[in-house]
Amino acid sequence: MARKHKTKANGVAGASIVVVGAGVVGSLVARELTRYEGEVRIVEREPDVGWGVTKANSAIVHAGFHERPGTCSARFCVEGNAVFADVCRDLEVPFGRTGAYVLALAEGERAVLEELRGRGEELGVPGLALLDGGEVRKRLPDVNPEVVAALWAPSVGITEPWALAVAAAENAVANGAILHVGEEVTGLTVHGGRVRAVRTDQATYDVDAVVNAAGLAADRIAALAGITVPGLTPRRGEYLLLVDVPPSLREAVLFPVPTAHSKGILVVPTVDGGLLLGPTAADLPPTQREATETTVEGLAFALNGARRLVPDLPVGKVVKVFAGLRPEPADGDFWLGETDIRGFYQAAGMRSPGLTAAPAIARWLAGEIAADLGLAPRPSFSPLRLALPRAADLPPAEWNALIARDPRYGRIVCRCNRVTEGEIAAAIGRGARTVDGVKFRTRAGFGRCQGGTCTDRILALLARETGRDPEEVPVQGPGSALVVGRVR
Ligand SMILES: Cc1cc2nc3c(=O)[nH]c(=O)nc-3n(C[C@H](O)[C@H](O)[C@H](O)COP(=O)(O)OP(=O)(O)OC[C@H]3O[C@@H](n4cnc5c(N)ncnc54)[C@H](O)[C@@H]3O)c2cc1C
């Protein structure tokens, strides 16, 4: 029997808002909404935050020069880039301003660089500069020697998208939001042209506003409200991940000149010292929204594309391949703001650069909703959130001090990334209930051996800390237990 939550009286202090989806967009929107009085719920069908599109992408904080002026993606990409470092600082999320080069590998590609620079300058992208081939080879000795020119974009950065989603959700909860994971939105009640309630597989919430931040399912959530949207195509991007690569390969993000279809195959440093090659851009039928398998052809295409930019990539350092799905809107732009149904707002159609745009969209959308509902600012709001300690990043004296306070920080569980038992226990204390939840919060199992030596320890710690049998601990969602029973 579903629980029914009654709305408090509508008005300034009593408004109830449900955000559907705890990806990077929904989590940041919920955080921004907690700047105002009212009740904010985040409803996420997965067992954890940030497991949709947010979990598998290039993690680039784009500058904006790829976007068409006049679009929402251009406006919010540039605005998002400008605030990204501050948001990451407040939430203690990794961010690096690496800059990026768009490489022209043939004379005919120079004109594209000019066009991108023109677009970027029109949008207010700072610091763009055209470099000749000699200068590029001097700065980047490993790139294809046939490079004839490059566009240098110093404002491009890299981040950890799922960490941003987790941090934003934690900060939202610290400011009073209620997070429901493992709960699926199944229906919306619309009456008199206004959204009145959100139905889930577990409860019904009376609402004054709903934010559709459901990623690849956003068109389905819109349909529940009776809204017709242009439709979403899952566009698969396949990647190879390398670790232990020379620092010279990790200087900056490398792009080829883009095509009409995509930004092309990139070489991207990751914030934890790895290197990503990809993504491909294959449009799948609209029904295939979980098709995150990789393909032989896709990975070969990604590798060959990356080798065009950097011919001597150390392919022996590949430790993982994976794929993500972009929610590609048929009209090519984000769907943002209030719809024809009063109180039903969208932060959807979040194709790339949705990650970059997310902090700016969240700030803007929360402001719109607060104005529409007449919400007063919440004086107690704090934008700050502390990250989990990361022992491997600490100077020895600080690590020793941590061990003195809690000896579990002296016991290494993941040897590749030097993640300690203390960090894993802390991640579980913050809500991780699955092996992947621990992995994505701590990077345990993310290193060279990809969990070969630590997954059983993580499993045992999850079982111990949450009072479950190991057989009951899932890797991801229900039905994904790693062990089925004892052999002796
Ligand atoms: C291959 C690839 C490369 C990319 N590269 C970049 C990049 O470098 N830079 C950049 O800026 N952007 C990039 N993007 C885009 C970026 O990743 C997305 O725009 C962003 O992650 C979208 O976040 P989201 O919160 O909207 O969606 P999601 O992360 O998918 O979150 C939506 C959530 O809604 C939940 N949900 C769905 N239906 C329901 C329901 N019925 N009830 C409850 N919950 C529900 C889902 O489980 C999911 O967790 C890339 C995307 C891909 C796939």
The ligand as an SDF file (V2000), in Angstrom:
LIG
                    3D

 53 58  0  0  0  0  0  0  0  0999 V2000
   29.3470    9.6890  -23.9400 C   0  0  0  0  0  0  0  0  0  0  0  0
   29.0090   10.9890  -23.2390 C   0  0  0  0  0  0  0  0  0  0  0  0
   29.9490   11.9980  -23.1480 C   0  0  0  0  0  0  0  0  0  0  0  0
   29.6360   13.1930  -22.5190 C   0  0  0  0  0  0  0  0  0  0  0  0
   30.6200   14.0990  -22.2910 N   0  0  0  0  0  0  0  0  0  0  0  0
   30.3270   15.2450  -21.6440 C   0  0  0  0  0  0  0  0  0  0  0  0
   31.3630   16.1610  -21.3260 C   0  0  0  0  0  0  0  0  0  0  0  0
   32.5410   15.8800  -21.5110 O   0  0  0  0  0  0  0  0  0  0  0  0
   31.0080   17.3420  -20.7650 N   0  0  0  0  0  0  0  0  0  0  0  0
   29.7110   17.6730  -20.5250 C   0  0  0  0  0  0  0  0  0  0  0  0
   29.4660   18.7870  -20.0960 O   0  0  0  0  0  0  0  0  0  0  0  0
   28.7210   16.7830  -20.7470 N   0  0  0  0  0  0  0  0  0  0  0  0
   29.0040   15.5820  -21.2710 C   0  0  0  0  0  0  0  0  0  0  0  0
   28.0250   14.6670  -21.4770 N   0  0  0  0  0  0  0  0  0  0  0  0
   26.6640   14.9840  -21.0800 C   0  0  0  0  0  0  0  0  0  0  0  0
   26.4610   14.8050  -19.5820 C   0  0  0  0  0  0  0  0  0  0  0  0
   27.0230   13.5950  -19.1530 O   0  0  0  0  0  0  0  0  0  0  0  0
   24.9570   14.8180  -19.2980 C   0  0  0  0  0  0  0  0  0  0  0  0
   24.3860   15.9840  -19.8420 O   0  0  0  0  0  0  0  0  0  0  0  0
   24.6500   14.7860  -17.8220 C   0  0  0  0  0  0  0  0  0  0  0  0
   25.3620   13.7700  -17.1440 O   0  0  0  0  0  0  0  0  0  0  0  0
   23.1680   14.5500  -17.6600 C   0  0  0  0  0  0  0  0  0  0  0  0
   22.8800   14.4600  -16.2950 O   0  0  0  0  0  0  0  0  0  0  0  0
   21.3870   14.2590  -15.8400 P   0  0  0  0  0  0  0  0  0  0  0  0
   21.3680   14.4500  -14.3860 O   0  0  0  0  0  0  0  0  0  0  0  0
   20.4900   15.0730  -16.6910 O   0  0  0  0  0  0  0  0  0  0  0  0
   21.0500   12.7530  -16.2470 O   0  0  0  0  0  0  0  0  0  0  0  0
   21.3200   11.4130  -15.4420 P   0  0  0  0  0  0  0  0  0  0  0  0
   22.6580   11.3680  -14.8560 O   0  0  0  0  0  0  0  0  0  0  0  0
   20.9290   10.2930  -16.3450 O   0  0  0  0  0  0  0  0  0  0  0  0
   20.2980   11.5090  -14.2380 O   0  0  0  0  0  0  0  0  0  0  0  0
   18.9250   11.2330  -14.4210 C   0  0  0  0  0  0  0  0  0  0  0  0
   18.5030   10.3120  -13.3120 C   0  0  0  0  0  0  0  0  0  0  0  0
   17.0920   10.1270  -13.3730 O   0  0  0  0  0  0  0  0  0  0  0  0
   16.8200    8.8370  -12.8970 C   0  0  0  0  0  0  0  0  0  0  0  0
   15.4810    8.4540  -13.3300 N   0  0  0  0  0  0  0  0  0  0  0  0
   15.0610    8.2040  -14.5830 C   0  0  0  0  0  0  0  0  0  0  0  0
   13.7570    7.8660  -14.5740 N   0  0  0  0  0  0  0  0  0  0  0  0
   13.3510    7.9170  -13.2900 C   0  0  0  0  0  0  0  0  0  0  0  0
   12.1130    7.6610  -12.6400 C   0  0  0  0  0  0  0  0  0  0  0  0
   11.0280    7.2790  -13.3320 N   0  0  0  0  0  0  0  0  0  0  0  0
   12.0450    7.7830  -11.3050 N   0  0  0  0  0  0  0  0  0  0  0  0
   13.1420    8.1730  -10.5830 C   0  0  0  0  0  0  0  0  0  0  0  0
   14.3490    8.4040  -11.1420 N   0  0  0  0  0  0  0  0  0  0  0  0
   14.4380    8.2880  -12.4830 C   0  0  0  0  0  0  0  0  0  0  0  0
   17.9210    8.0050  -13.5220 C   0  0  0  0  0  0  0  0  0  0  0  0
   18.1110    6.7850  -12.8280 O   0  0  0  0  0  0  0  0  0  0  0  0
   19.1210    8.9320  -13.4340 C   0  0  0  0  0  0  0  0  0  0  0  0
   19.9270    8.6720  -12.3040 O   0  0  0  0  0  0  0  0  0  0  0  0
   28.3230   13.4210  -22.0490 C   0  0  0  0  0  0  0  0  0  0  0  0
   27.3880   12.3870  -22.1190 C   0  0  0  0  0  0  0  0  0  0  0  0
   27.7370   11.1660  -22.6620 C   0  0  0  0  0  0  0  0  0  0  0  0
   26.7890   10.0360  -22.6070 C   0  0  0  0  0  0  0  0  0  0  0  0
  1  2  1  0
  2  3  1  0
  2 52  2  0
  3  4  2  0
  4  5  1  0
  4 50  1  0
  5  6  2  0
  6  7  1  0
  6 13  1  0
  7  8  2  0
  7  9  1  0
  9 10  1  0
 10 11  2  0
 10 12  1  0
 12 13  2  0
 13 14  1  0
 14 15  1  0
 14 50  1  0
 15 16  1  0
 16 17  1  0
 16 18  1  0
 18 19  1  0
 18 20  1  0
 20 21  1  0
 20 22  1  0
 22 23  1  0
 23 24  1  0
 24 25  2  0
 24 26  1  0
 24 27  1  0
 27 28  1  0
 28 29  2  0
 28 30  1  0
 28 31  1  0
 31 32  1  0
 32 33  1  0
 33 34  1  0
 33 48  1  0
 34 35  1  0
 35 36  1  0
 35 46  1  0
 36 37  1  0
 36 45  1  0
 37 38  2  0
 38 39  1  0
 39 40  1  0
 39 45  2  0
 40 41  1  0
 40 42  2  0
 42 43  1  0
 43 44  2  0
 44 45  1  0
 46 47  1  0
 46 48  1  0
 48 49  1  0
 50 51  2  0
 51 52  1  0
 52 53  1  0
M  END
$$$$
